[in-house]
Amino acid sequence: MTPRARQRRTRRRVRDAASLLSLVAFLALLGSVGAVEQDLVPLLPGAIRMFGFLLIWAGLLAIAGAFDTTEGRRERRR
């Protein structure tokens, strides 16, 4: 296997793992919202928890390539 193919495979595995972890973070965010809604967690600690899970979720989505707009394009070599 060439080093380039190994790098692509590793990058794909990292993106797949980040996608799965982003799903878990999103579900944790929904759970935090539900806990605040049902008055199981006070508002301030719940808001801090929601903000944290939101940042984790967005970061993992960025790693997974959800915001990547250059996926289908190749740059020209000069």
PDB file of N, CA, C and O in Angstrom:
ATOM      1  N   MET A   1       0.850  -1.178   0.000  1.00  0.00           N
ATOM      2  CA  MET A   1       0.000   0.000   0.000  1.00  0.00           C
ATOM      3  C   MET A   1       0.895   1.241   0.000  1.00  0.00           C
ATOM      4  O   MET A   1       1.869   1.328   0.748  1.00  0.00           O
ATOM      5  N   THR A   2       0.547   2.166  -0.835  1.00  0.00           N
ATOM      6  CA  THR A   2       1.345   3.380  -0.941  1.00  0.00           C
ATOM      7  C   THR A   2       1.070   4.288   0.261  1.00  0.00           C
ATOM      8  O   THR A   2       0.010   4.197   0.880  1.00  0.00           O
ATOM      9  N   PRO A   3       2.014   5.150   0.584  1.00  0.00           N
ATOM     10  CA  PRO A   3       1.782   6.063   1.711  1.00  0.00           C
ATOM     11  C   PRO A   3       0.574   6.977   1.505  1.00  0.00           C
ATOM     12  O   PRO A   3      -0.121   7.326   2.459  1.00  0.00           O
ATOM     13  N   ARG A   4       0.335   7.355   0.264  1.00  0.00           N
ATOM     14  CA  ARG A   4      -0.817   8.222  -0.026  1.00  0.00           C
ATOM     15  C   ARG A   4      -2.136   7.496   0.234  1.00  0.00           C
ATOM     16  O   ARG A   4      -3.071   8.077   0.784  1.00  0.00           O
ATOM     17  N   ALA A   5      -2.206   6.235  -0.159  1.00  0.00           N
ATOM     18  CA  ALA A   5      -3.418   5.443   0.078  1.00  0.00           C
ATOM     19  C   ALA A   5      -3.614   5.201   1.572  1.00  0.00           C
ATOM     20  O   ALA A   5      -4.741   5.231   2.066  1.00  0.00           O
ATOM     21  N   ARG A   6      -2.529   4.963   2.285  1.00  0.00           N
ATOM     22  CA  ARG A   6      -2.617   4.763   3.733  1.00  0.00           C
ATOM     23  C   ARG A   6      -3.114   6.042   4.414  1.00  0.00           C
ATOM     24  O   ARG A   6      -3.913   5.982   5.349  1.00  0.00           O
ATOM     25  N   GLN A   7      -2.639   7.191   3.944  1.00  0.00           N
ATOM     26  CA  GLN A   7      -3.081   8.464   4.512  1.00  0.00           C
ATOM     27  C   GLN A   7      -4.563   8.693   4.256  1.00  0.00           C
ATOM     28  O   GLN A   7      -5.281   9.145   5.147  1.00  0.00           O
ATOM     29  N   ARG A   8      -5.035   8.383   3.034  1.00  0.00           N
ATOM     30  CA  ARG A   8      -6.453   8.527   2.725  1.00  0.00           C
ATOM     31  C   ARG A   8      -7.315   7.614   3.580  1.00  0.00           C
ATOM     32  O   ARG A   8      -8.373   8.023   4.058  1.00  0.00           O
ATOM     33  N   ARG A   9      -6.866   6.380   3.774  1.00  0.00           N
ATOM     34  CA  ARG A   9      -7.613   5.430   4.591  1.00  0.00           C
ATOM     35  C   ARG A   9      -7.684   5.889   6.039  1.00  0.00           C
ATOM     36  O   ARG A   9      -8.736   5.803   6.672  1.00  0.00           O
ATOM     37  N   THR A  10      -6.561   6.378   6.563  1.00  0.00           N
ATOM     38  CA  THR A  10      -6.537   6.871   7.939  1.00  0.00           C
ATOM     39  C   THR A  10      -7.434   8.094   8.099  1.00  0.00           C
ATOM     40  O   THR A  10      -8.162   8.212   9.085  1.00  0.00           O
ATOM     41  N   ARG A  11      -7.382   9.006   7.126  1.00  0.00           N
ATOM     42  CA  ARG A  11      -8.231  10.192   7.178  1.00  0.00           C
ATOM     43  C   ARG A  11      -9.702   9.799   7.150  1.00  0.00           C
ATOM     44  O   ARG A  11     -10.517  10.388   7.861  1.00  0.00           O
ATOM     45  N   ARG A  12     -10.045   8.812   6.336  1.00  0.00           N
ATOM     46  CA  ARG A  12     -11.437   8.352   6.249  1.00  0.00           C
ATOM     47  C   ARG A  12     -11.890   7.738   7.572  1.00  0.00           C
ATOM     48  O   ARG A  12     -13.026   7.948   7.997  1.00  0.00           O
ATOM     49  N   ARG A  13     -11.013   6.985   8.218  1.00  0.00           N
ATOM     50  CA  ARG A  13     -11.357   6.382   9.511  1.00  0.00           C
ATOM     51  C   ARG A  13     -11.561   7.444  10.585  1.00  0.00           C
ATOM     52  O   ARG A  13     -12.465   7.330  11.413  1.00  0.00           O
ATOM     53  N   VAL A  14     -10.726   8.471  10.571  1.00  0.00           N
ATOM     54  CA  VAL A  14     -10.879   9.555  11.537  1.00  0.00           C
ATOM     55  C   VAL A  14     -12.205  10.274  11.304  1.00  0.00           C
ATOM     56  O   VAL A  14     -12.911  10.602  12.258  1.00  0.00           O
ATOM     57  N   ARG A  15     -12.541  10.516  10.050  1.00  0.00           N
ATOM     58  CA  ARG A  15     -13.820  11.180   9.745  1.00  0.00           C
ATOM     59  C   ARG A  15     -15.008  10.323  10.151  1.00  0.00           C
ATOM     60  O   ARG A  15     -16.003  10.845  10.653  1.00  0.00           O
ATOM     61  N   ASP A  16     -14.917   9.013   9.940  1.00  0.00           N
ATOM     62  CA  ASP A  16     -16.008   8.128  10.342  1.00  0.00           C
ATOM     63  C   ASP A  16     -16.170   8.116  11.857  1.00  0.00           C
ATOM     64  O   ASP A  16     -17.291   8.152  12.364  1.00  0.00           O
ATOM     65  N   ALA A  17     -15.055   8.064  12.577  1.00  0.00           N
ATOM     66  CA  ALA A  17     -15.122   8.071  14.033  1.00  0.00           C
ATOM     67  C   ALA A  17     -15.673   9.404  14.547  1.00  0.00           C
ATOM     68  O   ALA A  17     -16.463   9.427  15.491  1.00  0.00           O
ATOM     69  N   ALA A  18     -15.261  10.504  13.932  1.00  0.00           N
ATOM     70  CA  ALA A  18     -15.766  11.816  14.342  1.00  0.00           C
ATOM     71  C   ALA A  18     -17.257  11.942  14.054  1.00  0.00           C
ATOM     72  O   ALA A  18     -17.984  12.583  14.814  1.00  0.00           O
ATOM     73  N   SER A  19     -17.714  11.340  12.969  1.00  0.00           N
ATOM     74  CA  SER A  19     -19.144  11.365  12.659  1.00  0.00           C
ATOM     75  C   SER A  19     -19.947  10.634  13.723  1.00  0.00           C
ATOM     76  O   SER A  19     -20.990  11.115  14.166  1.00  0.00           O
ATOM     77  N   LEU A  20     -19.460   9.479  14.126  1.00  0.00           N
ATOM     78  CA  LEU A  20     -20.154   8.711  15.154  1.00  0.00           C
ATOM     79  C   LEU A  20     -20.143   9.438  16.495  1.00  0.00           C
ATOM     80  O   LEU A  20     -21.155   9.475  17.195  1.00  0.00           O
ATOM     81  N   LEU A  21     -19.005  10.011  16.846  1.00  0.00           N
ATOM     82  CA  LEU A  21     -18.920  10.751  18.107  1.00  0.00           C
ATOM     83  C   LEU A  21     -19.772  12.018  18.082  1.00  0.00           C
ATOM     84  O   LEU A  21     -20.280  12.443  19.119  1.00  0.00           O
ATOM     85  N   SER A  22     -19.932  12.621  16.908  1.00  0.00           N
ATOM     86  CA  SER A  22     -20.794  13.804  16.823  1.00  0.00           C
ATOM     87  C   SER A  22     -22.249  13.427  17.060  1.00  0.00           C
ATOM     88  O   SER A  22     -23.005  14.216  17.628  1.00  0.00           O
ATOM     89  N   LEU A  23     -22.652  12.243  16.637  1.00  0.00           N
ATOM     90  CA  LEU A  23     -24.006  11.762  16.929  1.00  0.00           C
ATOM     91  C   LEU A  23     -24.202  11.592  18.431  1.00  0.00           C
ATOM     92  O   LEU A  23     -25.245  11.961  18.972  1.00  0.00           O
ATOM     93  N   VAL A  24     -23.207  11.039  19.097  1.00  0.00           N
ATOM     94  CA  VAL A  24     -23.280  10.871  20.551  1.00  0.00           C
ATOM     95  C   VAL A  24     -23.350  12.230  21.246  1.00  0.00           C
ATOM     96  O   VAL A  24     -24.117  12.404  22.193  1.00  0.00           O
ATOM     97  N   ALA A  25     -22.557  13.189  20.782  1.00  0.00           N
ATOM     98  CA  ALA A  25     -22.580  14.527  21.379  1.00  0.00           C
ATOM     99  C   ALA A  25     -23.926  15.208  21.148  1.00  0.00           C
ATOM    100  O   ALA A  25     -24.417  15.920  22.024  1.00  0.00           O
ATOM    101  N   PHE A  26     -24.522  14.998  19.984  1.00  0.00           N
ATOM    102  CA  PHE A  26     -25.828  15.579  19.713  1.00  0.00           C
ATOM    103  C   PHE A  26     -26.894  14.979  20.628  1.00  0.00           C
ATOM    104  O   PHE A  26     -27.754  15.698  21.137  1.00  0.00           O
ATOM    105  N   LEU A  27     -26.839  13.682  20.832  1.00  0.00           N
ATOM    106  CA  LEU A  27     -27.797  13.048  21.735  1.00  0.00           C
ATOM    107  C   LEU A  27     -27.601  13.518  23.174  1.00  0.00           C
ATOM    108  O   LEU A  27     -28.573  13.676  23.913  1.00  0.00           O
ATOM    109  N   ALA A  28     -26.348  13.744  23.574  1.00  0.00           N
ATOM    110  CA  ALA A  28     -26.088  14.289  24.906  1.00  0.00           C
ATOM    111  C   ALA A  28     -26.631  15.715  25.026  1.00  0.00           C
ATOM    112  O   ALA A  28     -27.137  16.108  26.078  1.00  0.00           O
ATOM    113  N   LEU A  29     -26.521  16.478  23.947  1.00  0.00           N
ATOM    114  CA  LEU A  29     -27.087  17.826  23.936  1.00  0.00           C
ATOM    115  C   LEU A  29     -28.600  17.770  24.090  1.00  0.00           C
ATOM    116  O   LEU A  29     -29.176  18.536  24.862  1.00  0.00           O
ATOM    117  N   LEU A  30     -29.242  16.874  23.364  1.00  0.00           N
ATOM    118  CA  LEU A  30     -30.684  16.730  23.499  1.00  0.00           C
ATOM    119  C   LEU A  30     -31.078  16.278  24.905  1.00  0.00           C
ATOM    120  O   LEU A  30     -32.092  16.722  25.442  1.00  0.00           O
ATOM    121  N   GLY A  31     -30.283  15.407  25.491  1.00  0.00           N
ATOM    122  CA  GLY A  31     -30.551  14.969  26.860  1.00  0.00           C
ATOM    123  C   GLY A  31     -30.423  16.102  27.858  1.00  0.00           C
ATOM    124  O   GLY A  31     -31.199  16.182  28.810  1.00  0.00           O
ATOM    125  N   SER A  32     -29.459  16.973  27.654  1.00  0.00           N
ATOM    126  CA  SER A  32     -29.297  18.130  28.539  1.00  0.00           C
ATOM    127  C   SER A  32     -30.467  19.088  28.406  1.00  0.00           C
ATOM    128  O   SER A  32     -30.945  19.633  29.400  1.00  0.00           O
ATOM    129  N   VAL A  33     -30.927  19.293  27.185  1.00  0.00           N
ATOM    130  CA  VAL A  33     -32.092  20.158  26.975  1.00  0.00           C
ATOM    131  C   VAL A  33     -33.320  19.558  27.649  1.00  0.00           C
ATOM    132  O   VAL A  33     -34.098  20.273  28.280  1.00  0.00           O
ATOM    133  N   GLY A  34     -33.493  18.264  27.518  1.00  0.00           N
ATOM    134  CA  GLY A  34     -34.620  17.606  28.151  1.00  0.00           C
ATOM    135  C   GLY A  34     -34.556  17.660  29.664  1.00  0.00           C
ATOM    136  O   GLY A  34     -35.582  17.816  30.325  1.00  0.00           O
ATOM    137  N   ALA A  35     -33.356  17.531  30.219  1.00  0.00           N
ATOM    138  CA  ALA A  35     -33.209  17.589  31.668  1.00  0.00           C
ATOM    139  C   ALA A  35     -33.542  18.981  32.197  1.00  0.00           C
ATOM    140  O   ALA A  35     -34.161  19.105  33.254  1.00  0.00           O
ATOM    141  N   VAL A  36     -33.148  20.013  31.490  1.00  0.00           N
ATOM    142  CA  VAL A  36     -33.490  21.375  31.903  1.00  0.00           C
ATOM    143  C   VAL A  36     -34.995  21.602  31.740  1.00  0.00           C
ATOM    144  O   VAL A  36     -35.627  22.242  32.581  1.00  0.00           O
ATOM    145  N   GLU A  37     -35.553  21.082  30.671  1.00  0.00           N
ATOM    146  CA  GLU A  37     -36.982  21.264  30.404  1.00  0.00           C
ATOM    147  C   GLU A  37     -37.840  20.595  31.480  1.00  0.00           C
ATOM    148  O   GLU A  37     -38.888  21.121  31.857  1.00  0.00           O
ATOM    149  N   GLN A  38     -37.399  19.451  31.966  1.00  0.00           N
ATOM    150  CA  GLN A  38     -38.157  18.715  32.979  1.00  0.00           C
ATOM    151  C   GLN A  38     -37.779  19.117  34.406  1.00  0.00           C
ATOM    152  O   GLN A  38     -38.225  18.484  35.363  1.00  0.00           O
ATOM    153  N   ASP A  39     -36.970  20.153  34.557  1.00  0.00           N
ATOM    154  CA  ASP A  39     -36.506  20.658  35.852  1.00  0.00           C
ATOM    155  C   ASP A  39     -35.734  19.614  36.658  1.00  0.00           C
ATOM    156  O   ASP A  39     -35.805  19.599  37.887  1.00  0.00           O
ATOM    157  N   LEU A  40     -35.011  18.758  35.977  1.00  0.00           N
ATOM    158  CA  LEU A  40     -34.142  17.798  36.655  1.00  0.00           C
ATOM    159  C   LEU A  40     -32.774  18.412  36.936  1.00  0.00           C
ATOM    160  O   LEU A  40     -32.073  17.989  37.855  1.00  0.00           O
ATOM    161  N   VAL A  41     -32.401  19.410  36.142  1.00  0.00           N
ATOM    162  CA  VAL A  41     -31.131  20.119  36.293  1.00  0.00           C
ATOM    163  C   VAL A  41     -31.460  21.601  36.354  1.00  0.00           C
ATOM    164  O   VAL A  41     -32.283  22.080  35.573  1.00  0.00           O
ATOM    165  N   PRO A  42     -30.826  22.346  37.276  1.00  0.00           N
ATOM    166  CA  PRO A  42     -31.063  23.794  37.311  1.00  0.00           C
ATOM    167  C   PRO A  42     -30.628  24.471  35.996  1.00  0.00           C
ATOM    168  O   PRO A  42     -29.835  23.927  35.227  1.00  0.00           O
ATOM    169  N   LEU A  43     -31.165  25.653  35.775  1.00  0.00           N
ATOM    170  CA  LEU A  43     -30.983  26.315  34.489  1.00  0.00           C
ATOM    171  C   LEU A  43     -29.522  26.649  34.182  1.00  0.00           C
ATOM    172  O   LEU A  43     -29.054  26.352  33.083  1.00  0.00           O
ATOM    173  N   LEU A  44     -28.798  27.251  35.108  1.00  0.00           N
ATOM    174  CA  LEU A  44     -27.424  27.666  34.821  1.00  0.00           C
ATOM    175  C   LEU A  44     -26.492  26.478  34.563  1.00  0.00           C
ATOM    176  O   LEU A  44     -25.797  26.478  33.547  1.00  0.00           O
ATOM    177  N   PRO A  45     -26.447  25.471  35.435  1.00  0.00           N
ATOM    178  CA  PRO A  45     -25.590  24.315  35.107  1.00  0.00           C
ATOM    179  C   PRO A  45     -26.033  23.605  33.825  1.00  0.00           C
ATOM    180  O   PRO A  45     -25.202  23.099  33.072  1.00  0.00           O
ATOM    181  N   GLY A  46     -27.339  23.570  33.585  1.00  0.00           N
ATOM    182  CA  GLY A  46     -27.826  22.954  32.356  1.00  0.00           C
ATOM    183  C   GLY A  46     -27.425  23.740  31.126  1.00  0.00           C
ATOM    184  O   GLY A  46     -27.078  23.152  30.102  1.00  0.00           O
ATOM    185  N   ALA A  47     -27.467  25.069  31.209  1.00  0.00           N
ATOM    186  CA  ALA A  47     -27.065  25.906  30.076  1.00  0.00           C
ATOM    187  C   ALA A  47     -25.573  25.755  29.793  1.00  0.00           C
ATOM    188  O   ALA A  47     -25.156  25.724  28.635  1.00  0.00           O
ATOM    189  N   ILE A  48     -24.780  25.661  30.845  1.00  0.00           N
ATOM    190  CA  ILE A  48     -23.333  25.451  30.662  1.00  0.00           C
ATOM    191  C   ILE A  48     -23.080  24.105  30.001  1.00  0.00           C
ATOM    192  O   ILE A  48     -22.250  23.995  29.098  1.00  0.00           O
ATOM    193  N   ARG A  49     -23.795  23.087  30.450  1.00  0.00           N
ATOM    194  CA  ARG A  49     -23.652  21.752  29.873  1.00  0.00           C
ATOM    195  C   ARG A  49     -24.091  21.749  28.401  1.00  0.00           C
ATOM    196  O   ARG A  49     -23.430  21.149  27.554  1.00  0.00           O
ATOM    197  N   MET A  50     -25.200  22.417  28.106  1.00  0.00           N
ATOM    198  CA  MET A  50     -25.672  22.479  26.720  1.00  0.00           C
ATOM    199  C   MET A  50     -24.665  23.198  25.821  1.00  0.00           C
ATOM    200  O   MET A  50     -24.396  22.758  24.703  1.00  0.00           O
ATOM    201  N   PHE A  51     -24.113  24.302  26.317  1.00  0.00           N
ATOM    202  CA  PHE A  51     -23.131  25.041  25.537  1.00  0.00           C
ATOM    203  C   PHE A  51     -21.894  24.190  25.276  1.00  0.00           C
ATOM    204  O   PHE A  51     -21.347  24.201  24.173  1.00  0.00           O
ATOM    205  N   GLY A  52     -21.458  23.456  26.288  1.00  0.00           N
ATOM    206  CA  GLY A  52     -20.299  22.577  26.116  1.00  0.00           C
ATOM    207  C   GLY A  52     -20.551  21.487  25.092  1.00  0.00           C
ATOM    208  O   GLY A  52     -19.715  21.246  24.221  1.00  0.00           O
ATOM    209  N   PHE A  53     -21.706  20.819  25.190  1.00  0.00           N
ATOM    210  CA  PHE A  53     -22.024  19.773  24.221  1.00  0.00           C
ATOM    211  C   PHE A  53     -22.203  20.347  22.820  1.00  0.00           C
ATOM    212  O   PHE A  53     -21.881  19.685  21.833  1.00  0.00           O
ATOM    213  N   LEU A  54     -22.715  21.574  22.728  1.00  0.00           N
ATOM    214  CA  LEU A  54     -22.859  22.212  21.421  1.00  0.00           C
ATOM    215  C   LEU A  54     -21.496  22.467  20.787  1.00  0.00           C
ATOM    216  O   LEU A  54     -21.320  22.245  19.589  1.00  0.00           O
ATOM    217  N   LEU A  55     -20.539  22.928  21.574  1.00  0.00           N
ATOM    218  CA  LEU A  55     -19.183  23.152  21.050  1.00  0.00           C
ATOM    219  C   LEU A  55     -18.527  21.842  20.633  1.00  0.00           C
ATOM    220  O   LEU A  55     -17.880  21.769  19.588  1.00  0.00           O
ATOM    221  N   ILE A  56     -18.696  20.810  21.455  1.00  0.00           N
ATOM    222  CA  ILE A  56     -18.128  19.502  21.119  1.00  0.00           C
ATOM    223  C   ILE A  56     -18.752  18.976  19.830  1.00  0.00           C
ATOM    224  O   ILE A  56     -18.054  18.459  18.958  1.00  0.00           O
ATOM    225  N   TRP A  57     -20.070  19.112  19.718  1.00  0.00           N
ATOM    226  CA  TRP A  57     -20.777  18.639  18.531  1.00  0.00           C
ATOM    227  C   TRP A  57     -20.297  19.367  17.281  1.00  0.00           C
ATOM    228  O   TRP A  57     -20.021  18.732  16.263  1.00  0.00           O
ATOM    229  N   ALA A  58     -20.197  20.687  17.346  1.00  0.00           N
ATOM    230  CA  ALA A  58     -19.750  21.465  16.181  1.00  0.00           C
ATOM    231  C   ALA A  58     -18.294  21.144  15.830  1.00  0.00           C
ATOM    232  O   ALA A  58     -17.946  21.057  14.653  1.00  0.00           O
ATOM    233  N   GLY A  59     -17.458  20.970  16.831  1.00  0.00           N
ATOM    234  CA  GLY A  59     -16.061  20.624  16.568  1.00  0.00           C
ATOM    235  C   GLY A  59     -15.917  19.270  15.897  1.00  0.00           C
ATOM    236  O   GLY A  59     -15.131  19.113  14.963  1.00  0.00           O
ATOM    237  N   LEU A  60     -16.674  18.295  16.372  1.00  0.00           N
ATOM    238  CA  LEU A  60     -16.615  16.970  15.758  1.00  0.00           C
ATOM    239  C   LEU A  60     -17.195  16.978  14.345  1.00  0.00           C
ATOM    240  O   LEU A  60     -16.711  16.258  13.472  1.00  0.00           O
ATOM    241  N   LEU A  61     -18.220  17.780  14.120  1.00  0.00           N
ATOM    242  CA  LEU A  61     -18.748  17.895  12.761  1.00  0.00           C
ATOM    243  C   LEU A  61     -17.719  18.519  11.824  1.00  0.00           C
ATOM    244  O   LEU A  61     -17.615  18.131  10.660  1.00  0.00           O
ATOM    245  N   ALA A  62     -16.966  19.481  12.331  1.00  0.00           N
ATOM    246  CA  ALA A  62     -15.923  20.102  11.506  1.00  0.00           C
ATOM    247  C   ALA A  62     -14.830  19.084  11.178  1.00  0.00           C
ATOM    248  O   ALA A  62     -14.330  19.053  10.054  1.00  0.00           O
ATOM    249  N   ILE A  63     -14.461  18.257  12.149  1.00  0.00           N
ATOM    250  CA  ILE A  63     -13.454  17.221  11.903  1.00  0.00           C
ATOM    251  C   ILE A  63     -13.991  16.191  10.912  1.00  0.00           C
ATOM    252  O   ILE A  63     -13.250  15.686  10.068  1.00  0.00           O
ATOM    253  N   ALA A  64     -15.280  15.884  11.020  1.00  0.00           N
ATOM    254  CA  ALA A  64     -15.887  14.898  10.130  1.00  0.00           C
ATOM    255  C   ALA A  64     -16.047  15.415   8.707  1.00  0.00           C
ATOM    256  O   ALA A  64     -16.293  14.631   7.791  1.00  0.00           O
ATOM    257  N   GLY A  65     -15.913  16.713   8.510  1.00  0.00           N
ATOM    258  CA  GLY A  65     -15.982  17.269   7.165  1.00  0.00           C
ATOM    259  C   GLY A  65     -17.343  17.785   6.781  1.00  0.00           C
ATOM    260  O   GLY A  65     -17.633  17.919   5.592  1.00  0.00           O
ATOM    261  N   ALA A  66     -18.189  18.077   7.747  1.00  0.00           N
ATOM    262  CA  ALA A  66     -19.528  18.560   7.434  1.00  0.00           C
ATOM    263  C   ALA A  66     -19.502  19.957   6.826  1.00  0.00           C
ATOM    264  O   ALA A  66     -20.405  20.313   6.069  1.00  0.00           O
ATOM    265  N   PHE A  67     -18.491  20.751   7.140  1.00  0.00           N
ATOM    266  CA  PHE A  67     -18.413  22.115   6.641  1.00  0.00           C
ATOM    267  C   PHE A  67     -17.392  22.252   5.521  1.00  0.00           C
ATOM    268  O   PHE A  67     -17.070  23.368   5.113  1.00  0.00           O
ATOM    269  N   ASP A  68     -16.880  21.136   5.021  1.00  0.00           N
ATOM    270  CA  ASP A  68     -15.858  21.159   3.969  1.00  0.00           C
ATOM    271  C   ASP A  68     -16.517  21.390   2.619  1.00  0.00           C
ATOM    272  O   ASP A  68     -17.337  20.582   2.185  1.00  0.00           O
ATOM    273  N   THR A  69     -16.174  22.469   1.957  1.00  0.00           N
ATOM    274  CA  THR A  69     -16.766  22.791   0.656  1.00  0.00           C
ATOM    275  C   THR A  69     -15.842  22.456  -0.500  1.00  0.00           C
ATOM    276  O   THR A  69     -16.225  22.653  -1.653  1.00  0.00           O
ATOM    277  N   THR A  70     -14.648  21.960  -0.240  1.00  0.00           N
ATOM    278  CA  THR A  70     -13.690  21.661  -1.302  1.00  0.00           C
ATOM    279  C   THR A  70     -13.587  20.174  -1.578  1.00  0.00           C
ATOM    280  O   THR A  70     -12.642  19.739  -2.238  1.00  0.00           O
ATOM    281  N   GLU A  71     -14.524  19.386  -1.094  1.00  0.00           N
ATOM    282  CA  GLU A  71     -14.439  17.938  -1.233  1.00  0.00           C
ATOM    283  C   GLU A  71     -14.442  17.487  -2.693  1.00  0.00           C
ATOM    284  O   GLU A  71     -13.644  16.629  -3.071  1.00  0.00           O
ATOM    285  N   GLY A  72     -15.311  18.041  -3.505  1.00  0.00           N
ATOM    286  CA  GLY A  72     -15.433  17.581  -4.879  1.00  0.00           C
ATOM    287  C   GLY A  72     -14.483  18.244  -5.850  1.00  0.00           C
ATOM    288  O   GLY A  72     -14.375  17.801  -6.993  1.00  0.00           O
ATOM    289  N   ARG A  73     -13.795  19.284  -5.439  1.00  0.00           N
ATOM    290  CA  ARG A  73     -12.932  20.025  -6.345  1.00  0.00           C
ATOM    291  C   ARG A  73     -11.477  19.651  -6.146  1.00  0.00           C
ATOM    292  O   ARG A  73     -11.047  19.322  -5.041  1.00  0.00           O
ATOM    293  N   ARG A  74     -10.746  19.705  -7.210  1.00  0.00           N
ATOM    294  CA  ARG A  74      -9.300  19.541  -7.127  1.00  0.00           C
ATOM    295  C   ARG A  74      -8.656  20.833  -7.591  1.00  0.00           C
ATOM    296  O   ARG A  74      -9.123  21.478  -8.529  1.00  0.00           O
ATOM    297  N   GLU A  75      -7.592  21.193  -6.927  1.00  0.00           N
ATOM    298  CA  GLU A  75      -6.869  22.392  -7.344  1.00  0.00           C
ATOM    299  C   GLU A  75      -5.946  22.060  -8.492  1.00  0.00           C
ATOM    300  O   GLU A  75      -5.407  20.957  -8.578  1.00  0.00           O
ATOM    301  N   ARG A  76      -5.769  23.027  -9.374  1.00  0.00           N
ATOM    302  CA  ARG A  76      -4.856  22.834 -10.490  1.00  0.00           C
ATOM    303  C   ARG A  76      -3.419  22.958 -10.020  1.00  0.00           C
ATOM    304  O   ARG A  76      -3.080  23.793  -9.182  1.00  0.00           O
ATOM    305  N   ARG A  77      -2.608  22.120 -10.575  1.00  0.00           N
ATOM    306  CA  ARG A  77      -1.170  22.241 -10.303  1.00  0.00           C
ATOM    307  C   ARG A  77      -0.563  23.159 -11.330  1.00  0.00           C
ATOM    308  O   ARG A  77      -0.897  23.096 -12.514  1.00  0.00           O
ATOM    309  N   ARG A  78       0.312  23.995 -10.883  1.00  0.00           N
ATOM    310  CA  ARG A  78       0.946  24.949 -11.795  1.00  0.00           C
ATOM    311  C   ARG A  78       2.336  24.498 -12.149  1.00  0.00           C
ATOM    312  O   ARG A  78       3.029  25.175 -12.909  1.00  0.00           O
TER     313      ARG A  78
END
